[in-house]
Amino acid sequence: MSKEYTVDVAVAGTGGTGLAAADAAASNGLSVIAIEKLDQIGGNTRISSGFFAIDTKEQREAGLHLSTQEAIRQLNEYNHYLNNGPLTKRIVENAKPTLEEVEKLGMGIKLNPTACTTQFAHRGNPYAGGSYHMYQDKEKAYPRIQKSLENKGVKFLFNTTMQDLIQAEDGTITGLTAKAENSEDITIHAKAVVVATGGFGGDKKRVDRLMHTDRLRKLGVPSMGEGMNALEKAGGVNIDSHALIHAAQLAKSKVTQKTSKKHLAGFSDNPLTRVLLTPLMWVDTDGRRFTNEDTVYDTVLWANAAYNVGGMYYILVDKATLEAFTNGQEMTVSKAGPGGSTKKGDFISLADKAVDDGIAFKGVDLEELAKNAGFDKENLLNSVKRYNKAVKFKNDIEFAKRGINLKFSVEKGPFYAIKAQVAYLGTVGGVRVDDHLRVLDSSFKPIKGLYAGGANAGGYYEGQSYPAYEGLASGFAWTSGRLAGLAAVEDMRSEVNKDGSTK
Ligand SMILES: Cc1cc2nc3c(=O)[nH]c(=O)nc-3n(C[C@H](O)[C@H](O)[C@H](O)COP(=O)(O)OP(=O)(O)OC[C@H]3O[C@@H](n4cnc5c(N)ncnc54)[C@H](O)[C@@H]3O)c2cc1C
């Protein structure tokens, strides 16, 4: 069985990137088919909470007057100027009109009412912390967006997975091939193709190879990378794809994706998550302390620090610390990453349950804990000794943790080591594009008819460290998608102008 379609623009993937590309093309009178592997639009963008944009109406109303130039400068510096400068500039400058367009399509958006405070490390930097525009009532908004696009003539094919691009001998892209759920072969002939399939975060083995560890925890939709593979096969160059590592979670914990004002990126209803979300003592899987635990207040720095030890580490606590948590005397609970339940609890029972569930280890003394958890005994004893000294003198000579967070020593058994795992939210980065999201070949020349955005496009991020500016990936998805759609329109118009007929 097979089916063929002919359109101006074929869009593969309907996350923020694909939806914005389809909208831009259809709004300019082009015929568009958007194919989607799943049975609904949205992809990881639908799970994400908000959108980074500068100098928006919402910001001005909140008294925040931000400059796009300053945002561009900060992003370039964060990325060590390894990012694509012209692309970064166009994305930052076009985030605001894109946000307004997404609102028109049916998404309610409000500036994070706790601007600058969700990630405590961002206090004082309105660019990193005050630019997070939160999606409202997403479950109703996405069907509205779909309807708006259908009204503009976009045809959606669901349960349809892109397989490959169709490329003419001169290298021009002339369409794509896909497979429907019922195994029907689909061919879409198109003058332009936007590959918006959202990277390859669903392919855990590939991510493990790329990130050199199998200890990361996968979140998000199962995008397997067919789009990225096709882009490379057509001559695109994968310059910087990597996993978007983001905070950590208690091993095996369940995180709901329910976003609310209180829990911006979902939350776990286990109160033990508060132990994860406070800067206690952390050790690697060999029992060695490895970082300044204050990083828990920034999703990215936290994930990066723990990624350095493979993405898995343990939170070390003694009985007195757990009792303090039971009595509500913990330190400030981070709101970076999935929030912690605010429910009260008996933390010793919770930790014992974690031991029973195989996600924590216990020992009456540190020697027994080392044996049970598989730590090197000497490493653990030395790390604890040095940490307790740091707590006593409020001076961490090893990792420079702030004195205020050197609150709990690890002294009286029983001792617990609670397992945490860095999560990744799909992949970001991808093939080299120009500032119009045209895919470039190895000679830095556009491959005619081929565009990529969102988690398939490279150049917006430096490399393995995702910039800690809230909403950057989601904002990039919508904005790059829109620019890719507009570039397809423009390129098609200039073809017409050349010889009076579209090709
Ligand atoms: C839990 C979670 C929370 C997040 N929170 C935030 C946040 O708050 N802020 C932020 O900036 N970023 C966040 N992110 C990251 C951000 O959502 C993504 O980087 C971004 O949305 C990617 O957009 P995209 O359009 O490239 O891909 P997606 O939105 O993932 O869309 C890709 C679409 O393509 C489809 N697809 C895949 N393969 C194929 C194929 N072969 N054929 C057809 N269709 C295919 C997928 O099903 C999907 O619908 C979060 C991610 C997750 C998982």
The ligand as an SDF file (V2000), in Angstrom:
LIG
                    3D

 53 58  0  0  0  0  0  0  0  0999 V2000
   10.0070   16.8240   30.6580 C   0  0  0  0  0  0  0  0  0  0  0  0
   10.5440   17.9250   29.7770 C   0  0  0  0  0  0  0  0  0  0  0  0
   10.4790   19.2230   30.2360 C   0  0  0  0  0  0  0  0  0  0  0  0
   11.0230   20.2460   29.4650 C   0  0  0  0  0  0  0  0  0  0  0  0
   10.9180   21.5090   29.9370 N   0  0  0  0  0  0  0  0  0  0  0  0
   11.4400   22.5240   29.2150 C   0  0  0  0  0  0  0  0  0  0  0  0
   11.2160   23.8670   29.6210 C   0  0  0  0  0  0  0  0  0  0  0  0
   10.4640   24.1360   30.5470 O   0  0  0  0  0  0  0  0  0  0  0  0
   11.8130   24.8440   28.9040 N   0  0  0  0  0  0  0  0  0  0  0  0
   12.5710   24.5660   27.7950 C   0  0  0  0  0  0  0  0  0  0  0  0
   13.1030   25.4980   27.1910 O   0  0  0  0  0  0  0  0  0  0  0  0
   12.7290   23.3270   27.3480 N   0  0  0  0  0  0  0  0  0  0  0  0
   12.1740   22.2890   28.0210 C   0  0  0  0  0  0  0  0  0  0  0  0
   12.2950   21.0190   27.5490 N   0  0  0  0  0  0  0  0  0  0  0  0
   13.0270   20.7960   26.2880 C   0  0  0  0  0  0  0  0  0  0  0  0
   12.1960   21.2690   25.1050 C   0  0  0  0  0  0  0  0  0  0  0  0
   10.8610   20.8750   25.3120 O   0  0  0  0  0  0  0  0  0  0  0  0
   12.6750   20.6810   23.7730 C   0  0  0  0  0  0  0  0  0  0  0  0
   14.0600   20.8650   23.5990 O   0  0  0  0  0  0  0  0  0  0  0  0
   11.9600   21.3400   22.5930 C   0  0  0  0  0  0  0  0  0  0  0  0
   10.5840   21.4220   22.8560 O   0  0  0  0  0  0  0  0  0  0  0  0
   12.1950   20.5640   21.3220 C   0  0  0  0  0  0  0  0  0  0  0  0
   11.3060   21.0190   20.3350 O   0  0  0  0  0  0  0  0  0  0  0  0
   11.2680   20.3080   18.9140 P   0  0  0  0  0  0  0  0  0  0  0  0
   10.1780   20.9110   18.1440 O   0  0  0  0  0  0  0  0  0  0  0  0
   12.6240   20.2960   18.3100 O   0  0  0  0  0  0  0  0  0  0  0  0
   10.9530   18.7920   19.2690 O   0  0  0  0  0  0  0  0  0  0  0  0
    9.6460   18.1710   19.9100 P   0  0  0  0  0  0  0  0  0  0  0  0
    8.8230   19.1680   20.5950 O   0  0  0  0  0  0  0  0  0  0  0  0
   10.0640   16.9780   20.6690 O   0  0  0  0  0  0  0  0  0  0  0  0
    8.8390   17.7110   18.6320 O   0  0  0  0  0  0  0  0  0  0  0  0
    9.3060   16.7070   17.7660 C   0  0  0  0  0  0  0  0  0  0  0  0
    8.1130   15.9710   17.2320 C   0  0  0  0  0  0  0  0  0  0  0  0
    8.5380   15.1120   16.1780 O   0  0  0  0  0  0  0  0  0  0  0  0
    7.9120   13.8560   16.3250 C   0  0  0  0  0  0  0  0  0  0  0  0
    8.7620   12.8740   15.6390 N   0  0  0  0  0  0  0  0  0  0  0  0
    9.8950   12.3040   16.0850 C   0  0  0  0  0  0  0  0  0  0  0  0
   10.4060   11.5100   15.1410 N   0  0  0  0  0  0  0  0  0  0  0  0
    9.5730   11.5920   14.0760 C   0  0  0  0  0  0  0  0  0  0  0  0
    9.5870   11.0270   12.7810 C   0  0  0  0  0  0  0  0  0  0  0  0
   10.5670   10.2090   12.3740 N   0  0  0  0  0  0  0  0  0  0  0  0
    8.5680   11.3250   11.9490 N   0  0  0  0  0  0  0  0  0  0  0  0
    7.5600   12.1580   12.3350 C   0  0  0  0  0  0  0  0  0  0  0  0
    7.5160   12.7310   13.5380 N   0  0  0  0  0  0  0  0  0  0  0  0
    8.5240   12.4610   14.3910 C   0  0  0  0  0  0  0  0  0  0  0  0
    7.8050   13.6710   17.8100 C   0  0  0  0  0  0  0  0  0  0  0  0
    6.8220   12.7170   18.1270 O   0  0  0  0  0  0  0  0  0  0  0  0
    7.4550   15.0770   18.2690 C   0  0  0  0  0  0  0  0  0  0  0  0
    6.0710   15.2870   18.2640 O   0  0  0  0  0  0  0  0  0  0  0  0
   11.6770   19.9730   28.2330 C   0  0  0  0  0  0  0  0  0  0  0  0
   11.6970   18.6730   27.7590 C   0  0  0  0  0  0  0  0  0  0  0  0
   11.1230   17.6370   28.5130 C   0  0  0  0  0  0  0  0  0  0  0  0
   11.1570   16.2420   27.9940 C   0  0  0  0  0  0  0  0  0  0  0  0
  1  2  1  0
  2  3  1  0
  2 52  2  0
  3  4  2  0
  4  5  1  0
  4 50  1  0
  5  6  2  0
  6  7  1  0
  6 13  1  0
  7  8  2  0
  7  9  1  0
  9 10  1  0
 10 11  2  0
 10 12  1  0
 12 13  2  0
 13 14  1  0
 14 15  1  0
 14 50  1  0
 15 16  1  0
 16 17  1  0
 16 18  1  0
 18 19  1  0
 18 20  1  0
 20 21  1  0
 20 22  1  0
 22 23  1  0
 23 24  1  0
 24 25  2  0
 24 26  1  0
 24 27  1  0
 27 28  1  0
 28 29  2  0
 28 30  1  0
 28 31  1  0
 31 32  1  0
 32 33  1  0
 33 34  1  0
 33 48  1  0
 34 35  1  0
 35 36  1  0
 35 46  1  0
 36 37  1  0
 36 45  1  0
 37 38  2  0
 38 39  1  0
 39 40  1  0
 39 45  2  0
 40 41  1  0
 40 42  2  0
 42 43  1  0
 43 44  2  0
 44 45  1  0
 46 47  1  0
 46 48  1  0
 48 49  1  0
 50 51  2  0
 51 52  1  0
 52 53  1  0
M  END
$$$$
